[in-house]
Amino acid sequence: MTSGNVFIMKQERQYYVYMMMSYMNSALYIGVTNNLYRRVLEHKEEKNDGFTKKYNCKKLVYFEATESVLSAIEREKQLKKWNRQKKEALIKKDNPSFEDLYERLL
């Protein structure tokens, strides 16, 4: 490092596309966040009014990570257009018993 030079380190950030499912009626919610642990906890504790609170979506059944917020948003839009069968097939690929993956985040 030479005197007078300023080096800026790129800070890597993770963005997540995730699916929450209801324990009762199997409703599915798809969202994007930069802090998966915090966001899932907010769903579980019903911190915000909306779909997940209304339909009791408290079980994290799927997530994927990316370093680009734009690709996360695009993926969310893509998944929301899929039919139910295709969404469930994606979940089953990594989580065949639809377990709550929240504990894995700890």
N, C-alpha and C positions, 0 to 999 in steps of 0.2 A: 504494500500500500504506500503510495507516494504522498508526501506531505502536500496539502492543498487540494487533493482530489477527494471528492465526496462520492462514496459508493452507496447506492440505494439498493437494498436487498428486496427482491420481489417477495411479498408475503403471499404464500399460497393459502387459498381459502377453499373450503369444501362446500358444495351445495348439494342438497338431497331432494330427490323426488321420492315421495313415500305414499303408501296406502294404509289407511285406517279402516277397520271393519267393526261393525257392531256385533256385540255378543248375542244380541237378541234376534235381529231380523236380517243380518248379514248385509246391511247397507254398506257401500264402499265410498270412501272419500279419498281423493287424490290431491296432494298438495306439494309445495316447494318450500324449503327452508334452508338457512345457512347454519342452523343449530338443531339437529334432529332430536337430541335428548330433550332440550328445553321445549321444543314445539310439541313433541309427543306428550310430555308432562302437562302442558297447557290443555291439550285435548282430554287427557285423563282426568284432570281436575276441573274441567268445564269452565276454564277461565274466560272464554269468548263465546258469545252467542253465535249461532249459525248452524250449519248443516251437521257438524259432528256432535254438537250438544243436542240438537233436536232429535237426531237418529241414534244417539248413544254410541258413536264410533270411538271406541277407546282402545282397540286392539291394533297394534302395529303389525301388519302382516307382510309388508314388502317395503324395501327401500333400495335405492341405488344412488351412488355418489358421482359427482363430476366437479371439476375445477372451474367450470364456466357457468355463470348464472344464466346466460342466454341459452345454453344447451339444456339446462335444467328446466327452464320455462318451456322450451320447445318440446321436450320430452313429456312434460306434464300435459300440454295441449294434445299431444299425440295419444297418450294413454286415455285421456278423457273422451276421445272420439271412438275408442274401441268398444265393442260390445262386451257384455258381462262375461260371456264364455271365454273370450280372448284374454280379458283381465285375470280371470281365475286361473287360466292356463299359465300365465306369467308368474303368478304367485306360487302355484303348485310346483313350478320348476325348482325353486329354492326352498320352499316352505310347504311341503305337501300336506301337512296336517293343520295348516293355518294357525300355527302357534303365535302367541304374542311375542314379538322379537324385542320388545322394550328391554327386557332383562339383559339381553346381549349387549346393549349400549352402555351398561354400567361398568 
